[in-house]
């Protein structure tokens, strides 16, 4: 029997970034037995890279998935303030909630992906209608926004946001998280009674699409970073690290866009590193495997912040699938993955430490090959997105079955 599910996400391709690709791969890999509909806003992220549209809804199909693009306000300025972002988040959330109300007979399960927490609005609507609801939590948005300086801890928006997030989490039937650390953080922040609802569904990578096709012995000195160029990434130390890298032909390529691009370009110019740091900009996602396949080292730098303990970015899995040795910074889960395997080097987020880690790999081709092979082994065994989507599918099936059992009324044996 087919399970009809709706996934509500603020990001979806052709937008770039880890969660857009993750939601896409989840939707298309749920496979047989599922009819999947995705609700996403008109393409907007990063701001300024897409033309503004005024169409109420645009619908297309993506590898069997029905994608409804629902209108919302689209900020066009780089690094918009919170007040400029709020209409983008809130209008989409209300539009998605209205769609769920008008189409409530067409689905069995709803999953909403957060951040932003505003996707909880359509989730609460689903719960009120009686539809099983899964919250996919990728990070604690409010706590991270405070830690990264986007909002003050004593702001009324923080108080209101935490109250709303608590209501959403306690109303959901399941809470999926990408790491055990994030699951613990959810329970510690919003109530220990949530632990029974938390289920780890890790991030991962499409192994078939990202597996390296070149020989791992290929020479070169290209250090690559792909993905969001934002506040949570320790990219300035990586740029400064190029002053300490011994290889004269080593080049750092930053592939992607985000709120920090303009500032980091200014840093690069002030340091006179334009010949060693290249801002590639946004590229079609289909090109990422090719870019990684010809790189030498992959960078996954996360700021050393306790609020980011849970984080393992999508790019790290993609590097490993392409047999790239990696240099990572940060604490918690990303440090554990790097140190528990032989896939790369964990280092402090300082220019000197990052530069030394890069040098140690550039100077040792055999070490790069061995790390690349171990990285591929790890992701192929535990982080293939097709298998991960299957685990999420089991969550959906269980909720659908439980809902039917609860709604079933046994016949009265004494009734004639």
N, C-alpha and C positions, 0 to 999 in steps of 0.2 A: 504494500500500500504506500502511496506517495505521501511524503511529508512536505507541506507547503510552508516555507519559512521566509521571513522578511528580515533583511539586515539593514540597519540604519547606521550610516557612517558619514561623518563630516568630510572624509577624504576618500576619493576613488579615482583611478586613472581616467583620463590622461594626466591628472595631477601626479606630481612626483612625491617621493618620500616613502619611508618604511611602512607606515600604516596603510597608505593607499595600496601598495603592492600586497600587503598582508591580507587585507580585506578582499581584494581581487582574487588572490590565490585560494583563499578560504572558500569564497563563493563558487568558483568554477570547479573546485576539487571535492565538493561535497558529494558529487557523483550521482550514480543511479539511486533512485528512490527519493530524490529531493527535487522539488521545483523551487528555485531560488529567485527572489526579487530583492534588488538593492535599491534603497532610497538614499540619494546623495544630493548635495546642492549643485547648482551650476558651477562648473570648474572655476576655481578662484585662486588656488594656492600653488606657489607663492603669489602674493598679491602683485598685480601689475603684469603678470605673464599671460593672462587670458582676457579676451575682449568681454566687456560687460554685455549681458543679455537681459531682455525683459520678457522672455517667454515664460509662461506660468509653469509649464512642464515640457520636458523633452524625453522621449523614450527610445531606447535602442536595445539591441541584444548583444551580449558579450559572451561568446562561447557557451551559449545556452542559458545564460543568466539575463533576466529582464532588469534593465537599469532605468529607473525613473529619476531624471534630474529635476528637482523641484526648485523653483525660483527662490532666491534669497538675495539680500544686499551683498554686493561683491566689492570689498575694499580694493582700491587700485594702488595705493601708496605703499612703498616698501616699509616694513616694520611698523604697521599701524598700531596706534595706541589701543588700550583695552576698550575704551569707549567706541572706537571705530570698529573694533572686532565684534562687539556685542550684537549689533543688528544682524551681522552675518550669521552668528550662532543662533540667536533667538528666533529670527524669522524662519530659518530652515527647520528648527525644532518644532515650531508651531505648524508649519506646512506639512511636515512629516506626520505629526499627530493627527491633523485633519485627514490626511490620506488614510491612515489606519482606521479612523472612525468610519469613513465612507466605504472602505473595502474590508470590513472586519470579517466577512464570511470567506475571504479568499486565502487565509493563511492559518497555520496551526501553531507556529512558534514565532516569536519576535526576538531578535538579538540587536541590542544597541551598543555601539562602540564608543567608549569614552577614554580620553578627552575629545571634545569639551564635555563638561557635565550636563550641558543643556540637552544633549541627546536623551537624557532621562525623561524629558517631557513626553515624547512619544512612547517611551517605555511604560510610564505610569498610565498612559491612556490604554495601552495593551493590557496591562494588569487589571485596570478597572473594567474592561470589557470581559475579562476572564481568560485571556490568552496567556499561556506560559511565556515568561520573559527571562531572557538571559542578558546580564550586563557583562560586556567584554571590557575589562579594565586594563588599560595599558600603562597608566601611571596615575598617581594622586595629583591631579591637575592643580588643585588649590595650593597644596603644600609646595609643589615645584614652582608655581608662579611667585610665591612669596620668596622662596630661596633664590630665584633668579632675578628678583628685583622688579617684577612686573606689577606687583601690587603690595600694599602694606598689610602687615598681619592684623592691624587693628581697624582695617577698613570694614565698613558695614557690608560691603560685597562679600568679604570673606566669611563673615558670620552667616549671611543669607545663603551663601554657596555651600557651606558645610552642613547647614540644616537641610538644604535640598538634597545634597548628596547622601546624607544619612537616610532620608526618607526613601530615596531611590534604591539604595542598596538593601534596605530592610524590606522593600516591596518586591524585589526580584526573586525569582525561583532559583536561579543559579548565578554565581559570580565567577566568570572565568578570568584567570590572570596568567601572565606569561612566565612568571617565576614564583618559586615558593616564598622568596623574600617579599615580593609584592603582595602575595596573599596574606602574609603575616602583617604587613603594614596596613592593609585594608582592615583587618580584624582589630589591630591595636588602635587604629585611629577612629573607627566607626562602630566598634562593638564586637566583643569576643564571640558573641552568639552567631556571628556571621561565618565563623570558621567552617561550620557544617555545610554551608552553601558554596564554599570556595572550591574551585577545581582548576588545577594547573593545565593549561593548554599552551605549550610553549610557542614562541615565535620560531621561524625556520626559513627554509629556502626551497625553491623549485629546483631540485637536484638536476633534473634533465635539462633545464634551461641554462643553468650556471656552471655545470661541470666544465672544467678546462679541456680545451681541445688541442692546446699546444704542449710542447714538451716542457716539463718543469725546469729543465736546465737552461731555458732561454735566458740570455744575458740581458743586462740593461740596468738602469738606475732610475726607474720611474716609481716614485712613491705616490700612491693614489688615495684620495679620500672621496667617497661618493655619498650623496644624501643631503640632508638639510644642513644648511650653514646657519646655525642659530646659536642661542645663548647657552644651551646645555652642553655644547661641544667645546672642548678645549683646543680650539683651532689656532688661536694666536700663539700659544707656545709651540705648536707645530711649525708655523711660519717662521718664528724666531729660531727654531731648531736648525733650519737650513743654513744658518750662519756657522753652525758647529759641525755640519756633515762634511767629512773629508773629501768625498768623491766630487771632483770638479764638474762632472756631467750629471749629477743627481738633480732631478727636478721633482718638485711637489705639485701634483695636479689636484685641484679642488673642483670636483664635478658636482654641480648642483647649484641651488640658490637658496636664499633665506634672508632673515632679518639682519644678519651680521655682514653681508657681503661688502657693502660700501665701506664700513669701518675697517674691515680686514684688508681691503684694497689700499686704503690710506696707510695702514701699518706697513704693508709690503713696500709701498712707494717710499715711505720715510726711511726704511731700512736699506733701500737700494737693492731689493731682492727680486725685481721684476723678471730677471733672467732665470731665477731659480724657483719661482712660485707662479703657477699658471692658473688663472680662474677660467675654467672651461665653460661654466654656466650650465643651464639646463640642457639635457640631451634626451632624446627619445629613450624610453626605458629598454627597448629592444637592443640598444647599443651598449648597455652596461656590461653584459657578459663579455663582449668583445674588448671593451676598455680594460676590464679586469684581467682578461686572458693575456694581455700584452704588458701588464704591469709587473713590477718586481716585488713590491711590498704594499700591503694594505694598512691604512691607519684607521683606528676606531677610538678616537680620543673623547672621553667623557670627563666633565669637570669633577673634581674631587669633592663631592658634596654628599652628605648622608641621605639627603632626599632622593638621590639618584642611585642608591644601593641596589635597587631592583633591576636596573637597566642592562639589557643586552640588545644593542641595536641590530636591525635587520642587516645592515651592511656587513657586520662581522660574519654572519652565516654565509653571505654571498662571497666574501673573500675566501672563506674556508672551502666552499664548494668549488671555487676556481683554483684550489691548491695554492693560494697565496699565503706566505707567512705574514703574520700580523703583528703590529705594534699597537698596544692598547694602553689607555690610562683610565683611571677611575677606581672605585672601590666596589665591594660587594660582589654581585653576580658576574660582572664582566671580568673582574680580577680572578674569581674562582674558575671561570671557564678557561682563562689563559694559563693559569698556574696548574690546574688539574690535568691539562693536556699538554702536548708538545707542539701546539699549533702556532705559538707565537711568544712574544715577550710582553710582560706587563711592566710598566715603568711609571715613575712619578711624572706629573704633568708640568715639567719644567723644560725649557729649551735644551739645557745641557743633557738631561737624562734622555729625552726623546732623540736628540741628535746622536748620542752614544748608542742607543738601541738600533737606530737605523744603520749606523756605521757597522755595528757587529754583524748585521745581516748582509749588507752590501759586500763586506769583506769575506764572507763565508758562503759560497754557493751551495756547498753540500748541506750546510745547516738549513738554508732556505728550502732546499728540496725536501729534506726530512720533515720540516715543519709543515710544508704544504701538503705532503702526503697524510700526515696525521690529522690535519684539519679536515681534509676531505673525508677521511675515515669517520671522524666524529659526527659530522653533519649527515653523512649518508646513513649512518646507523641510527641516529636519534632525532634528526631535525628535518626530515623530508616533509614538505608541506602537504603532500598528498596524504601521507599517513596521519599527520596532525589533523587535517580536515576530517578524516575518518573518525578520530576521537571526538571531535566536536559534534559530528553527526550522531554519534551514540548519545550524547547529551540531549540533543534535540529529540531523538526517538523516545528516550526515556521520559522526557517531559510530556510529550504527546500521549504516550501510553498512560502515564499517571493521571493526566487530565481526563482521559476517557474513562478510566476506572472510577475517578471521583464523581463524574457526572452520570455514571450508570446506577440506576435504581433497581435493586433486585426485586423480582416478583414476590408478592405476599403469598406464602403458601396457604394461608387461610382464606384467601379471596376466591370466591367462586367465579 
